Amino acid sequence: MASSHWLQSYSGVRAVVGEGPGVTKDDQAFAFRHAYCYALSRLQANPAGRAQIVLARDPRPTGPALAAAQAQGLASACRDLGVILELIDLGIVSTPVWQHSVRMFQAHGGVMITASHNPIDNNGWKYATGIESFGGDPAPPGALLSASDMASLIRAANAFRPVPTSRESIAEPDAAARERAIAEYVRFVADTYHARVEGARIVIDTNGGAASRIADRVFRSIGVDPVIINHDEGVTAHEIDVEVARADGTHVLDGLAERVRAEGALFGLAYDFDADRGNLTYVDASGAAHIPSPQTAAAINTAIALAMHRRSGDTRQAVVVASDATSCRVHQIAAAFGAQVVEVETGEINVVTAMRDQELRGRRTVVGVEGANGGTVFAGTTCRDGSLVGAGALLAAADTELRAIISDTLAPSHVITAGLSGLIEVLPPQRSFVDSLTAPADWAATVTTLDEVFPQFFAGELSGEWARFEIVYSYTRYVGPVKPMASGYGWKARVSRPGAEGFLWLRGSKTEARVVRIVGDGPDEASARTLLAIGRRLLG
């Protein structure tokens, strides 16, 4: 039973499985094994006579086949343990709805069949913790499994070969459960992020993904009547990855920008296929279209979350959790609001778990951001959420009171102009640039080289602009000067001078084999590009 083409990381499992609707027997068997080991680990650590597990998928054509294999694995494990399985099959819903429903149903766990922003012929799955967390480093209820739990599961699924003795009877998707899950999620968004706007117009591109039957309900609940395009479920109008700049110089969001211009809308929002990401585009007063970078999106979301916290009157210390590749711009916004920034290694589960940790300490974690990909985890949730990115953009573009709070805090003498462009103008001018290169075979040896060579680059090429540097390492929720005893971690050189800061960040990708990612961040374009170029040369 081959599994070598499956990419397994703590953020999930995926592979190229074809255009479907069926998948190979080997892929069915691999999905079965993963689900069997997942159910076994959940129920052995947290025994119960009856287990509820929430199953969902995005609209990829191979989704039903992999969902069936996962369901068989869950059922077989429960049978072998003498546990009654209550499988709550939601059918097609977004990842945020799925995670929210794990908590709503008080379930033991959940399985989401998706390959997120990867091409349509990819597919895979994510696993959630149950309502009761356990283990040495548990993730919050309903979140993705912790890195340590997912690592243990991957080892078990690759070593263990369970075989079903008979074909389990698996229920069909439950329409009533699906409707309840969506309704409760929409209610949460409306209660938390209702916009104080009138007559706002936005364009939503679901691209046939999991948000196709959900986005309209979400945005109506927060006070706008959206224009929905490409909403035929399972039918894609363009690439799934909505960050793609094509080889011919066009961008995947160009068509959405044209529709925003035609509708006179505040902005456009494009979802990826499981709707945990949302990318923005808007047209400024001169008629020029803009696509905010992921780092800019993270900054917008941070500013809005902090303004909402200030407006709420909550007296708890505000905290922003930021991944180690997030621009200094987020730190500068937080500082202006008097908020603390807690830095973690890149990875959604690291952000989510740190947010929970801060809440347990009596602080208010208003938002968690991964600037390099724009991923944002808003308070009250445990995953990135494209709909909440749109809700934040609506507040940024049209909620007069929140815009005034942000402007008065970040640029008191500046008169904020209309729309998203006006809010972006008052954000700190920090710039970030990213790149990816082939990863060296030995990351530990590479880091040793980085440690040795970067000081030479600093003395020869950077000391004229920067006064000092420090090197830090990041692993899960640790960021500091001590090199982790781990197989993979982030490396970052922070640079600073009075009134300015920046960094060079490098880390091997945990979702793409043999790829290392680089981020250069500085107070202006030239300094950021210089740091990025040094990163390329260090790896070369």
C-alpha positions in Angstrom: 0.0 0.0 0.0 2.1 2.9 -1.3 2.0 6.2 0.6 5.2 7.8 -0.6 3.4 10.4 -2.7 1.4 11.7 0.2 2.8 14.8 1.9 2.2 14.6 5.6 2.7 17.5 7.9 1.2 18.8 11.1 -1.1 21.0 9.1 -2.6 18.1 7.3 -2.1 15.4 4.7 -2.5 15.8 0.9 -1.4 14.4 -2.5 -2.2 14.5 -6.2 -5.0 12.0 -6.4 -6.4 12.8 -9.9 -9.6 14.4 -11.1 -11.8 11.6 -9.8 -14.4 10.9 -8.8 -12.7 7.7 -7.7 -9.2 7.3 -6.2 -6.9 4.4 -6.3 -7.2 1.4 -3.9 -3.8 2.4 -2.4 -5.1 5.9 -1.7 -8.3 4.5 -0.2 -6.3 2.2 2.0 -4.0 5.0 3.1 -7.0 7.2 4.0 -8.5 4.3 5.9 -5.3 3.8 7.9 -5.0 7.4 8.9 -8.6 7.6 10.0 -8.3 4.3 11.9 -5.2 5.5 13.8 -6.8 8.9 14.4 -9.9 7.4 16.0 -7.8 4.9 18.0 -5.6 7.7 19.4 -8.5 9.9 20.3 -10.5 7.1 22.1 -7.7 5.3 23.8 -6.6 8.6 25.5 -10.2 9.7 26.1 -12.3 6.5 26.5 -16.0 6.7 25.9 -18.8 4.2 25.1 -20.1 6.4 22.4 -18.1 8.8 20.2 -19.3 11.7 18.0 -17.0 12.6 15.1 -17.8 15.4 12.6 -16.9 14.6 8.9 -17.0 17.3 6.2 -15.4 18.0 2.8 -14.9 20.7 0.2 -16.4 20.2 -3.3 -13.4 18.4 -5.0 -14.6 15.5 -7.2 -12.5 13.0 -5.2 -14.0 14.2 -1.9 -16.8 11.5 -1.6 -14.3 8.7 -2.2 -11.8 9.9 0.4 -14.7 10.7 2.9 -16.0 7.2 2.5 -12.5 5.7 3.2 -12.1 8.0 6.2 -15.5 7.0 7.5 -14.7 3.3 7.1 -11.5 3.8 9.1 -13.3 5.6 11.9 -16.0 3.0 12.0 -13.6 0.1 12.0 -11.5 1.6 14.9 -14.7 2.2 17.0 -15.9 -1.4 16.3 -12.6 -2.8 17.4 -12.7 -0.7 20.6 -16.3 -1.6 21.3 -17.4 2.0 20.9 -20.6 3.2 19.2 -19.8 5.7 16.5 -22.1 8.6 15.8 -20.7 10.0 12.6 -22.1 13.5 11.9 -21.5 13.9 8.2 -22.0 17.5 7.2 -21.3 17.0 3.5 -19.8 20.1 1.8 -19.1 22.9 4.2 -16.2 25.3 4.8 -13.3 24.4 7.2 -14.4 27.2 9.6 -17.9 25.8 9.7 -16.5 22.3 10.3 -14.3 23.4 13.2 -17.1 25.5 14.7 -19.4 22.5 14.5 -16.9 20.2 16.4 -17.4 22.5 19.4 -21.1 23.0 18.8 -21.8 19.2 18.7 -19.4 18.6 21.7 -17.7 16.0 19.5 -14.7 13.8 20.1 -13.1 15.0 17.0 -13.5 15.8 13.3 -12.2 15.0 9.8 -12.1 17.6 7.0 -11.5 16.3 3.5 -9.7 19.1 1.6 -6.4 20.2 0.0 -7.2 23.8 0.8 -5.7 26.2 -1.8 -3.9 23.5 -3.9 -5.1 22.5 -7.4 -8.3 20.6 -8.0 -6.6 17.3 -8.6 -5.1 17.4 -5.1 -6.9 16.2 -2.1 -6.3 15.2 1.5 -7.5 15.7 5.0 -7.2 17.6 8.3 -8.0 16.3 11.8 -9.4 18.3 14.7 -9.2 17.9 18.5 -12.3 17.0 20.3 -14.1 19.1 22.8 -11.9 17.5 25.5 -8.3 18.1 24.8 -5.6 15.8 26.1 -1.9 14.9 25.6 1.4 16.5 26.4 0.7 19.7 24.4 -3.0 19.7 23.6 -4.5 22.1 21.1 -7.7 24.0 21.9 -11.1 22.2 21.4 -12.0 22.1 17.7 -8.6 23.2 16.5 -6.3 21.2 14.3 -4.3 18.6 16.1 -1.2 19.8 17.9 2.1 19.3 16.1 3.1 16.5 18.5 -0.2 14.7 18.2 -0.1 14.9 14.4 3.5 13.7 14.3 2.4 10.6 16.4 -0.5 10.0 14.2 1.6 10.1 11.0 4.1 7.6 12.5 1.3 5.3 13.4 -0.5 5.5 10.1 2.8 4.7 8.2 3.7 1.8 10.4 0.3 0.2 11.1 -1.7 -1.8 8.6 -5.2 -2.2 9.9 -7.5 -4.1 7.5 -11.3 -3.9 7.6 -12.9 -7.3 8.2 -16.1 -6.2 6.7 -17.5 -3.2 5.0 -19.0 -0.9 7.6 -22.4 0.7 7.0 -21.8 4.5 6.7 -24.6 7.0 6.9 -25.2 9.6 4.2 -24.6 13.3 4.8 -27.1 14.7 7.3 -28.9 17.7 5.9 -30.4 18.7 9.2 -27.0 18.7 11.0 -25.5 20.6 8.1 -28.1 23.3 8.3 -27.7 23.6 12.1 -23.9 23.8 11.7 -24.1 26.6 9.1 -26.8 28.5 11.0 -24.8 28.5 14.2 -21.7 29.6 12.5 -23.5 32.5 10.7 -25.0 33.5 14.1 -21.5 33.6 15.6 -20.2 35.8 12.9 -23.2 38.1 13.1 -23.0 38.5 16.9 -19.3 39.2 16.8 -18.5 41.1 13.6 -21.7 43.0 12.7 -20.7 46.1 10.7 -22.1 49.5 11.5 -22.5 50.4 7.8 -25.3 51.3 5.5 -25.6 50.6 1.8 -22.2 48.9 1.5 -21.6 46.9 -1.6 -19.0 44.1 -1.9 -18.3 41.4 -4.5 -17.7 37.8 -3.3 -16.0 35.2 -5.5 -16.5 31.7 -4.1 -15.0 30.0 -7.2 -17.2 27.0 -6.8 -15.6 26.1 -3.4 -17.0 25.3 0.0 -18.2 28.9 0.6 -20.6 28.7 -2.4 -23.7 28.2 -0.3 -22.5 29.9 2.9 -20.9 33.3 2.0 -24.2 34.9 1.0 -25.7 34.0 4.4 -22.7 35.2 6.3 -22.5 38.7 4.7 -26.2 39.3 4.8 -26.0 38.5 8.6 -23.5 41.3 9.1 -25.4 44.0 7.2 -24.6 43.9 3.5 -26.2 42.5 0.4 -23.2 41.0 -1.5 -22.8 40.3 -5.2 -21.9 36.6 -5.4 -20.0 35.4 -8.5 -18.7 31.9 -9.5 -21.1 30.3 -7.0 -21.8 27.0 -8.7 -20.6 24.5 -6.2 -17.7 22.4 -7.6 -17.3 24.5 -10.8 -14.1 26.5 -10.8 -13.8 29.7 -12.8 -10.0 30.1 -12.3 -7.1 28.8 -10.2 -7.9 27.7 -6.7 -4.9 29.5 -5.2 -6.2 33.1 -5.1 -2.7 34.5 -4.6 -1.4 33.4 -8.0 0.4 35.9 -10.2 0.4 34.2 -13.7 3.4 33.9 -16.0 1.7 36.3 -18.5 1.7 39.1 -15.9 -2.0 38.8 -15.0 -3.3 37.9 -11.6 -6.0 35.5 -10.6 -7.9 38.3 -9.0 -7.9 40.6 -12.0 -11.4 39.5 -13.0 -12.7 40.1 -9.6 -11.2 43.6 -9.6 -13.0 44.4 -12.8 -16.3 43.3 -11.3 -15.6 45.5 -8.2 -15.1 48.4 -10.5 -18.3 47.7 -12.5 -20.4 47.3 -9.4 -18.9 50.4 -7.6 -18.2 48.1 -4.7 -16.0 48.7 -1.6 -13.9 45.6 -2.3 -13.9 42.1 -3.6 -13.2 38.9 -1.6 -12.0 35.7 -3.2 -12.0 32.4 -1.2 -9.8 29.4 -1.6 -11.6 26.0 -2.0 -12.2 25.2 1.7 -12.8 28.9 2.6 -10.2 29.2 5.3 -8.4 31.9 3.3 -9.8 35.1 1.8 -7.9 37.4 -0.5 -9.0 41.0 -1.1 -9.0 43.4 -4.1 -10.3 47.0 -4.3 -10.3 50.0 -6.7 -9.1 53.3 -5.4 -10.5 56.8 -6.1 -8.4 57.1 -9.3 -9.9 53.8 -10.7 -6.7 51.8 -10.2 -7.1 48.2 -9.0 -5.1 47.0 -6.0 -4.5 43.5 -4.5 -3.2 44.0 -0.9 -0.3 41.7 -0.1 -0.8 39.0 2.6 1.3 41.1 5.0 -1.0 44.1 4.3 -4.1 41.9 4.9 -2.6 40.8 8.2 -1.9 44.4 9.2 -5.5 45.5 8.3 -7.0 42.6 10.4 -4.7 43.5 13.3 -5.7 47.1 13.3 -9.4 46.3 13.1 -9.2 43.7 15.9 -7.4 46.1 18.2 -9.9 48.9 17.4 -12.8 46.6 18.1 -11.1 45.7 21.4 -10.7 49.4 22.3 -14.4 50.1 21.4 -15.6 47.2 23.5 -14.3 48.7 26.7 -12.6 45.5 27.6 -9.9 46.4 30.2 -7.8 43.2 29.8 -4.3 43.5 28.2 -4.7 43.1 24.5 -2.5 40.5 22.8 -1.7 39.9 19.2 -0.2 36.5 18.3 2.0 36.7 15.2 4.0 34.1 13.3 7.7 34.6 13.1 7.4 35.6 9.4 4.9 38.4 10.0 6.0 41.9 9.1 7.2 44.3 11.8 4.3 46.4 10.7 2.0 44.3 12.9 4.3 44.8 15.8 4.2 48.6 15.2 0.4 48.7 15.0 0.2 46.7 18.3 2.6 49.0 20.0 0.6 52.0 19.0 -2.5 50.4 20.6 -0.5 49.4 23.7 -1.0 45.7 22.9 1.6 43.0 23.5 2.8 40.8 20.6 3.5 37.1 21.2 5.6 35.6 18.5 5.4 31.9 17.5 6.8 29.7 14.7 4.8 29.8 11.5 1.9 27.4 11.5 -1.8 27.8 12.2 -1.9 25.5 15.1 1.0 27.3 16.8 -0.9 30.6 16.5 -4.2 29.1 17.7 -2.6 27.4 20.7 -0.7 30.5 21.8 -4.0 32.5 21.6 -5.5 30.0 24.0 -2.5 30.1 26.3 -2.8 33.9 26.6 -6.5 33.8 27.3 -5.8 31.3 30.1 -3.5 34.0 31.6 -6.3 36.5 31.8 -5.3 38.5 28.7 -7.5 39.2 25.7 -6.0 37.7 22.5 -7.7 39.9 19.9 -6.3 38.2 16.8 -3.6 35.8 15.5 -1.9 36.5 12.2 0.5 34.7 9.8 1.7 37.6 7.7 3.5 35.6 5.0 0.2 34.0 3.9 -2.3 36.5 5.2 -3.9 33.9 7.4 -5.8 35.4 10.2 -7.4 33.7 13.3 -9.9 36.1 14.9 -10.9 36.0 18.5 -13.5 33.3 19.2 -12.3 31.0 16.5 -9.6 28.3 16.1 -8.8 28.5 12.5 -8.1 30.9 9.6 -11.4 32.1 8.1 -11.9 33.8 4.7 -15.3 35.1 5.8 -13.9 36.9 8.8 -11.2 38.4 6.5 -14.1 39.9 4.5 -15.9 41.0 7.7 -12.7 42.7 8.8 -12.3 44.4 5.4 -15.9 45.7 5.6 -15.2 47.2 9.0 -12.0 48.7 7.7 -13.6 50.2 4.7 -16.9 51.4 6.0 -17.3 51.5 9.8 -16.7 55.2 10.5 -16.2 54.8 14.3 -13.6 52.0 14.0 -11.8 53.8 11.1 -11.6 56.9 13.4 -10.1 54.9 16.2 -7.4 53.5 13.9 -6.6 56.8 12.3 -6.4 58.6 15.6 -4.1 55.9 17.0 -1.8 55.4 14.1 -1.8 58.8 12.3 -3.5 61.5 14.4 -2.8 64.3 12.0 -3.9 62.4 8.9 -7.4 62.8 7.4 -8.5 59.3 6.5 -9.9 59.0 3.0 -12.7 56.7 1.9 -12.5 52.9 1.5 -9.8 50.3 2.1 -7.2 52.5 0.4 -7.8 55.2 3.0 -7.2 52.9 5.9 -4.1 51.3 4.3 -2.7 54.9 4.0 -2.5 55.2 7.8 -0.8 51.9 8.4 3.0 52.0 9.0 4.9 51.9 5.7 6.8 48.7 6.4 7.5 46.5 3.3 7.9 42.7 3.0 9.0 40.5 0.1 9.0 36.7 -0.1 10.7 34.0 -2.2 11.1 30.3 -2.3 14.2 28.2 -3.2 15.2 24.6 -3.2 15.9 23.5 0.4 19.3 22.2 1.4 19.3 18.5 2.4 20.5 19.1 5.9 18.7 22.0 7.6 20.7 21.8 10.8 24.0 22.2 8.8 22.4 25.0 6.9 21.5 26.9 10.1 25.0 26.5 11.3 26.2 28.1 8.1 23.7 30.9 8.5 24.8 31.6 12.0 28.4 31.8 10.9 28.1 33.7 7.7 25.3 36.3 8.4 27.5 38.4 10.8 30.0 38.7 7.9 27.2 40.0 5.6 26.0 42.4 8.3 29.5 43.8 8.8 30.2 44.1 5.1 26.8 45.2 3.6 24.2 46.0 6.3 26.1 47.9 9.1 25.9 51.2 7.2 22.1 51.1 7.4 21.5 49.1 10.6 23.0 49.5 14.1 22.6 46.0 15.4 21.3 42.5 14.8 20.2 39.5 16.8 19.6 35.9 15.6 16.6 34.0 17.0 15.1 30.6 16.4 11.5 29.5 16.4 9.9 26.1 17.1 6.2 25.8 17.8 5.5 28.4 20.5 9.1 29.2 21.3 11.0 32.1 19.8 14.4 33.0 21.2 18.1 32.8 21.1 18.5 29.1 22.1 18.7 26.7 19.1 15.9 24.1 19.3 16.7 20.4 19.5 14.3 19.6 16.6 14.5 18.5 13.0 13.0 21.6 11.6 12.6 25.2 12.9 12.7 28.8 11.8 15.8 31.0 11.6 15.5 34.8 11.8 18.0 37.7 11.9 16.4 40.8 13.4 18.0 44.1 12.4 17.3 47.5 14.0 18.4 51.1 14.3 16.7 54.0 16.2 13.2 54.4 14.8 13.4 51.4 12.3 13.4 47.6 12.3 13.4 44.7 9.9 14.3 41.1 9.6 15.5 38.2 7.3 13.6 35.0 7.9 14.2 31.5 6.5 12.6 28.1 7.1 12.2 24.9 5.3 8.5 24.4 4.2 6.6 21.8 6.1 4.0 21.5 3.4 6.2 21.4 0.3 9.1 19.0 0.0 12.6 20.4 -0.4 11.4 24.1 -0.4 12.8 26.8 1.8 10.9 30.1 2.2 12.5 33.5 2.7 11.1 36.8 3.9 12.8 40.1 3.8 11.1 42.9 5.9 12.2 46.5 6.2 10.9 50.0 6.6 11.0 50.7 2.9 11.2 48.7 -0.4 15.0 49.0 -0.9 15.9 47.7 2.6 13.4 44.8 2.4 14.7 43.7 -1.0 18.3 44.0 0.2 17.5 41.6 3.1 15.7 39.2 0.7 18.7 39.2 -1.7 21.1 38.4 1.2 18.8 35.5 2.1 19.1 34.1 -1.4 22.8 34.4 -1.4 23.1 32.8 2.0 21.3 29.7 0.7 23.2 29.8 -2.5 
